[in-house]
Amino acid sequence: PMEAGVAAVGDNCIDRYLPPVSLALVGGNAVNVAAQWAGLGLPSAYFGAVGDDRDGMRVSTTLAAAGVACCGVRILPGRTAYTEIGRAPSAA
């Protein structure tokens, strides 16, 4: 159980930055807000659904490492959402 605090409900995803960056990070508005609250020392929780894949486990473990209670994470069959982020060529 979590002491009185704040909770974020909603989206999560893996942000996949395409080359030349080539980086994958846990993201999503609600996830980012919950992590920021925890970073400010507020008891925070996250409620949302992840897939039963490696990325879903990564979302949960990343939240827990940030100090966010994951009591509201629901694991569903399937893949966790991801967003591919590319970089457009610079205008000359």
MIKE-225768 format. One record per residue: chain; x, y, z of N, C-alpha, C in turn. Coordinates in Angstrom, 2 decimals, padded with zeros to 5 digits. Example, Ala and Ser with C-alpha at 12.3 -4.5 7.8 and 13.67 -1.06 7.14 Angstrom:
> A  013.19  -005.69  007.80  012.30  -004.50  007.80  013.20  -003.30  007.80
> A  012.85  -002.25  007.08  013.67  -001.06  007.14  012.90  000.03  007.87
# end
This chain:
> A  000.82  -001.20  000.00  000.00  000.00  000.00  000.86  001.25  000.00
> A  000.37  002.26  -000.66  001.08  003.52  -000.78  000.49  004.54  000.19
> A  001.36  005.29  000.84  000.90  006.40  001.67  000.24  007.42  000.76
> A  -000.53  008.34  001.36  -001.18  009.38  000.56  -000.14  010.07  -000.31
> A  -000.47  010.23  -001.55  000.45  010.85  -002.50  -000.27  011.16  -003.78
> A  000.41  011.00  -004.89  -000.14  011.31  -006.20  -000.01  010.10  -007.11
> A  -000.89  010.03  -008.10  -000.85  008.93  -009.05  -001.04  009.45  -010.46
> A  -000.33  008.86  -011.39  -000.49  009.17  -012.81  -001.13  007.96  -013.48
> A  -002.08  008.23  -014.34  -002.82  007.18  -015.03  -002.71  007.42  -016.53
> A  -002.33  006.38  -017.26  -002.34  006.55  -018.71  -001.23  005.87  -019.45
> A  -000.70  006.59  -020.41  000.17  006.01  -021.42  001.58  005.70  -020.95
> A  002.15  004.75  -021.64  003.57  004.41  -021.51  004.01  003.87  -022.85
> A  005.28  003.94  -023.12  005.81  003.40  -024.36  007.33  003.32  -024.25
> A  007.90  002.71  -025.25  009.35  002.73  -025.41  009.63  003.69  -026.55
> A  010.39  004.74  -026.27  010.79  005.69  -027.30  012.05  005.14  -027.97
> A  011.93  004.76  -029.23  013.05  004.21  -030.00  013.59  005.29  -030.93
> A  014.74  005.84  -030.56  015.38  006.85  -031.39  016.18  006.15  -032.48
> A  015.86  006.45  -033.72  016.50  005.82  -034.86  017.91  006.37  -035.06
> A  018.75  005.67  -035.85  020.09  006.17  -036.14  020.02  007.59  -036.69
> A  020.95  008.42  -036.37  022.23  008.13  -035.75  022.20  008.08  -034.22
> A  021.06  008.34  -033.59  021.00  008.34  -032.13  021.03  006.91  -031.60
> A  020.19  006.02  -032.13  020.15  004.60  -031.76  020.05  004.38  -030.25
> A  018.94  004.82  -029.68  018.73  004.73  -028.25  017.28  004.38  -027.99
> A  017.00  003.59  -026.96  015.62  003.26  -026.58  015.43  003.61  -025.11
> A  014.39  004.39  -024.82  014.12  004.85  -023.45  012.66  004.62  -023.11
> A  012.38  004.40  -021.83  011.00  004.31  -021.36  010.41  005.71  -021.38
> A  009.20  005.84  -021.90  008.57  007.14  -021.98  007.06  007.06  -021.87
> A  006.43  008.13  -022.25  004.99  008.27  -022.14  004.68  009.35  -021.12
> A  003.67  010.15  -021.39  003.37  011.28  -020.52  003.14  010.87  -019.07
> A  002.27  009.92  -018.83  001.94  009.53  -017.45  003.16  008.94  -016.73
> A  003.94  008.14  -017.44  005.16  007.57  -016.84  006.13  008.69  -016.47
> A  006.33  009.64  -017.36  007.25  010.74  -017.09  006.80  011.57  -015.90
> A  005.50  011.83  -015.80  004.98  012.62  -014.68  005.18  011.87  -013.37
> A  004.85  010.59  -013.33  005.03  009.81  -012.10  006.49  009.79  -011.67
> A  007.41  009.64  -012.61  008.84  009.63  -012.28  009.30  010.99  -011.78
> A  008.80  012.06  -012.37  009.17  013.41  -011.91  008.67  013.66  -010.50
> A  007.44  013.25  -010.21  006.91  013.40  -008.84  007.79  012.66  -007.84
> A  008.14  011.42  -008.18  008.99  010.63  -007.28  010.34  011.32  -007.09
> A  010.88  011.90  -008.16  012.15  012.61  -008.09  012.07  013.84  -007.19
> A  010.88  014.39  -007.05  010.67  015.53  -006.16  010.39  015.10  -004.72
> A  010.39  013.78  -004.49  010.18  013.27  -003.15  008.73  012.99  -002.79
> A  007.83  013.10  -003.76  006.42  012.81  -003.49  006.14  011.32  -003.64
> A  005.39  010.72  -002.73  004.98  009.32  -002.94  004.12  009.27  -004.20
> A  004.55  008.54  -005.20  003.81  008.50  -006.45  003.60  007.07  -006.91
> A  002.54  006.91  -007.69  002.20  005.60  -008.25  001.85  005.79  -009.72
> A  001.94  004.70  -010.47  001.58  004.71  -011.88  000.53  003.63  -012.12
> A  -000.50  003.97  -012.88  -001.54  003.03  -013.27  -001.63  003.01  -014.79
> A  -001.42  001.86  -015.37  -001.49  001.71  -016.81  -001.21  000.27  -017.20
> A  -001.36  -000.04  -018.47  -001.17  -001.39  -018.97  000.10  -001.48  -019.82
> A  000.79  -002.61  -019.65  001.97  -002.92  -020.47  001.76  -004.32  -021.06
> A  002.53  -004.62  -022.08  002.49  -005.96  -022.65  003.28  -006.94  -021.81
> A  003.10  -008.22  -022.10  003.83  -009.25  -021.36  005.18  -009.56  -022.02
> A  005.76  -008.56  -022.64  007.04  -008.72  -023.34  008.18  -008.07  -022.54
> A  009.36  -008.11  -023.11  010.55  -007.54  -022.46  010.39  -006.04  -022.22
> A  009.77  -005.34  -023.17  009.58  -003.90  -023.01  008.62  -003.58  -021.87
> A  007.60  -004.40  -021.68  006.68  -004.21  -020.56  007.40  -004.36  -019.23
> A  008.26  -005.35  -019.14  009.06  -005.55  -017.93  009.99  -004.35  -017.72
> A  010.52  -003.83  -018.81  011.42  -002.67  -018.71  010.69  -001.44  -018.17
> A  009.45  -001.23  -018.61  008.66  -000.11  -018.09  008.51  -000.26  -016.57
> A  008.11  -001.43  -016.12  007.89  -001.67  -014.68  009.17  -001.51  -013.87
> A  010.26  -002.08  -014.34  011.50  -002.00  -013.57  012.08  -000.58  -013.56
> A  011.89  000.16  -014.66  012.36  001.54  -014.72  011.56  002.41  -013.75
> A  010.26  002.23  -013.71  009.43  002.97  -012.76  009.83  002.66  -011.32
> A  009.99  001.38  -011.01  010.37  000.98  -009.65  011.72  001.58  -009.27
> A  012.67  001.58  -010.20  013.99  002.14  -009.93  013.92  003.65  -009.68
> A  012.90  004.31  -010.25  012.72  005.75  -010.06  011.97  006.05  -008.76
> A  011.53  005.00  -008.06  010.81  005.19  -006.80  009.31  005.30  -006.96
> A  008.79  004.89  -008.10  007.35  004.94  -008.36  006.73  003.60  -007.99
> A  005.63  003.64  -007.22  004.90  002.42  -006.88  004.22  001.90  -008.14
> A  004.41  000.63  -008.42  003.87  000.04  -009.65  002.64  -000.84  -009.35
> A  001.96  -000.54  -008.26  000.81  -001.34  -007.84  -000.31  -001.32  -008.87
> A  -000.33  -000.32  -009.73  -001.39  -000.20  -010.72  -000.99  -000.61  -012.12
> A  000.16  -001.26  -012.28  000.58  -001.70  -013.60  -000.11  -003.03  -013.90
> A  -000.82  -003.05  -015.00  -001.51  -004.27  -015.42  -000.76  -004.86  -016.62
> A  -000.43  -006.12  -016.53  000.29  -006.81  -017.60  -000.72  -007.57  -018.46
> A  -000.77  -007.24  -019.73  -001.71  -007.87  -020.66  -000.95  -008.62  -021.75
> A  -001.57  -009.64  -022.33  -000.91  -010.35  -023.43  -000.65  -009.41  -024.60
> A  000.53  -009.52  -025.17  000.85  -008.71  -026.34  002.06  -007.85  -026.14
> A  002.25  -006.94  -027.08  003.44  -006.08  -027.10  003.17  -004.74  -026.44
> A  004.18  -004.23  -025.78  004.15  -002.88  -025.23  004.29  -001.89  -026.37
> A  003.60  -000.77  -026.27  003.65  000.24  -027.32  005.06  000.82  -027.46
> A  005.39  001.24  -028.67  006.65  001.93  -028.89  006.44  003.04  -029.91
> A  007.31  004.00  -029.85  007.30  005.13  -030.77  008.68  005.21  -031.42
> A  008.71  005.23  -032.73  009.99  005.42  -033.43  010.18  006.90  -033.72
> A  011.33  007.41  -033.30  011.62  008.83  -033.43  012.82  009.00  -034.34
> A  012.61  009.68  -035.44  013.69  009.91  -036.40  014.08  011.37  -036.43
> A  015.11  011.62  -037.15  015.60  012.99  -037.29  015.54  013.36  -038.77
> A  014.84  014.44  -039.05  014.74  014.90  -040.44  016.03  015.59  -040.84
> A  016.40  015.50  -042.11  017.60  016.21  -042.57  017.44  017.71  -042.34
> A  018.52  018.36  -042.01  018.50  019.80  -041.79  018.24  020.54  -043.10
> A  017.52  021.62  -042.99  017.28  022.46  -044.18  018.56  023.24  -044.48
> A  018.90  023.32  -045.74  020.13  024.02  -046.12  019.93  025.49  -046.24
# end
